[in-house]
């Protein structure tokens, strides 16, 4: 599995951006997928996850109603639409492939990780 995350960059508070995570080897269509983030000096934390079909999504309370996770199984691509961004959303965002068909909020339930993409929200 090779995961390539893209998107992000510098965004003003209140703005929006979309992250993408492409599976170049097209091997994750039957796995749950997730997004995590890590801010400087903090531990990596769960953001959102989605099941293999894309029908069930879960979110961290801190991003609920602002972020939307989705996937295009045919394109083997995961997305994270980020709206109403806040400075505290600044972090490196990682996509990950779950060990099962379901998404999860737990780090240990993920098998493969992308390289991360930086999102910086200015106030």
C-alpha positions as CSV (number, residue, x, y, z in Angstrom):
1,X,0.0,0.0,0.0
2,X,1.3,3.4,-0.9
3,X,-0.7,6.4,0.4
4,X,-0.1,9.9,-1.0
5,X,-1.7,12.8,0.8
6,X,-2.1,16.2,-0.7
7,X,-4.0,19.4,-0.2
8,X,-3.8,21.7,2.8
9,X,-1.3,24.5,3.0
10,X,-2.0,27.9,4.5
11,X,-5.6,28.8,5.1
12,X,-7.3,31.7,6.9
13,X,-9.5,31.1,9.9
14,X,-13.0,30.5,8.8
15,X,-11.8,29.2,5.5
16,X,-12.0,25.8,3.8
17,X,-9.7,23.3,2.2
18,X,-9.8,19.7,1.1
19,X,-7.3,17.0,1.7
20,X,-6.9,14.0,-0.6
21,X,-5.2,10.7,0.0
22,X,-4.6,8.5,-3.0
23,X,-3.8,4.8,-2.9
24,X,-1.5,4.4,-5.9
25,X,-1.6,0.6,-5.7
26,X,-5.4,0.4,-5.5
27,X,-5.4,-2.2,-2.6
28,X,-7.6,-0.4,0.0
29,X,-11.1,-0.5,-1.5
30,X,-12.2,-3.1,1.1
31,X,-10.7,-1.4,4.1
32,X,-11.9,1.3,6.5
33,X,-9.9,4.5,6.2
34,X,-9.2,7.4,8.5
35,X,-7.6,10.8,9.0
36,X,-5.5,11.7,12.0
37,X,-3.5,14.8,12.9
38,X,-0.6,15.8,15.0
39,X,0.1,19.3,16.1
40,X,3.6,20.4,17.3
41,X,4.3,19.1,20.8
42,X,1.2,17.0,20.9
43,X,0.3,13.4,20.3
44,X,-1.3,12.2,17.1
45,X,-5.1,12.4,17.5
46,X,-8.1,11.0,15.6
47,X,-10.0,13.2,13.2
48,X,-12.4,11.1,11.2
49,X,-12.9,7.7,9.8
50,X,-15.1,5.9,7.2
51,X,-16.0,2.3,6.5
52,X,-15.2,0.4,3.3
53,X,-18.4,1.3,1.6
54,X,-18.3,5.0,2.5
55,X,-21.7,4.7,4.2
56,X,-20.7,5.2,7.9
57,X,-18.4,7.9,9.2
58,X,-17.3,8.9,12.6
59,X,-15.7,12.1,13.8
60,X,-13.8,13.6,16.7
61,X,-16.0,16.0,18.7
62,X,-13.6,18.8,17.8
63,X,-14.3,18.6,14.1
64,X,-17.9,17.4,14.0
65,X,-20.1,19.5,11.9
66,X,-17.1,21.2,10.3
67,X,-15.2,18.4,8.6
68,X,-16.6,15.8,6.2
69,X,-14.8,12.5,5.3
70,X,-15.6,10.8,2.1
71,X,-14.1,8.3,-0.3
72,X,-14.2,7.4,-4.0
73,X,-13.7,3.6,-4.1
74,X,-13.4,3.5,-7.9
75,X,-10.6,6.1,-7.7
76,X,-9.1,4.6,-4.5
77,X,-9.0,8.1,-3.0
78,X,-9.9,9.4,0.5
79,X,-11.0,13.0,1.1
80,X,-11.4,15.3,4.0
81,X,-13.4,18.5,3.4
82,X,-12.4,21.0,6.1
83,X,-14.7,24.0,6.6
84,X,-14.9,26.7,9.3
85,X,-11.2,26.2,10.0
86,X,-9.8,27.3,13.3
87,X,-6.2,28.0,14.3
88,X,-6.3,25.0,16.6
89,X,-6.8,22.8,13.4
90,X,-3.2,23.5,12.5
91,X,-1.4,20.2,12.3
92,X,0.1,17.6,10.0
93,X,-2.7,15.5,8.7
94,X,-2.2,11.8,8.1
95,X,-4.4,9.3,6.2
96,X,-4.4,5.7,7.3
97,X,-5.7,2.3,6.2
98,X,-7.6,0.3,8.8
99,X,-7.0,-3.4,9.5
100,X,-10.6,-4.1,9.0
101,X,-13.5,-2.9,6.8
102,X,-14.7,-0.5,9.5
103,X,-13.3,2.9,10.4
104,X,-11.9,3.4,13.9
105,X,-10.8,6.2,16.2
106,X,-8.0,4.1,17.6
107,X,-4.4,4.3,16.3
108,X,-3.7,0.6,16.8
109,X,-6.5,-0.3,14.5
110,X,-4.6,1.1,11.5
111,X,-2.1,-0.8,9.5
112,X,-0.7,1.7,6.9
113,X,-0.1,5.4,7.2
114,X,0.5,8.1,4.6
115,X,3.4,10.6,4.8
116,X,1.3,13.5,6.1
117,X,0.4,16.9,4.8
118,X,0.6,20.2,6.6
119,X,-2.4,22.4,7.3
120,X,-1.8,25.8,8.8
121,X,-4.7,28.0,9.8
122,X,-3.9,31.6,10.4
123,X,-5.9,33.8,12.7
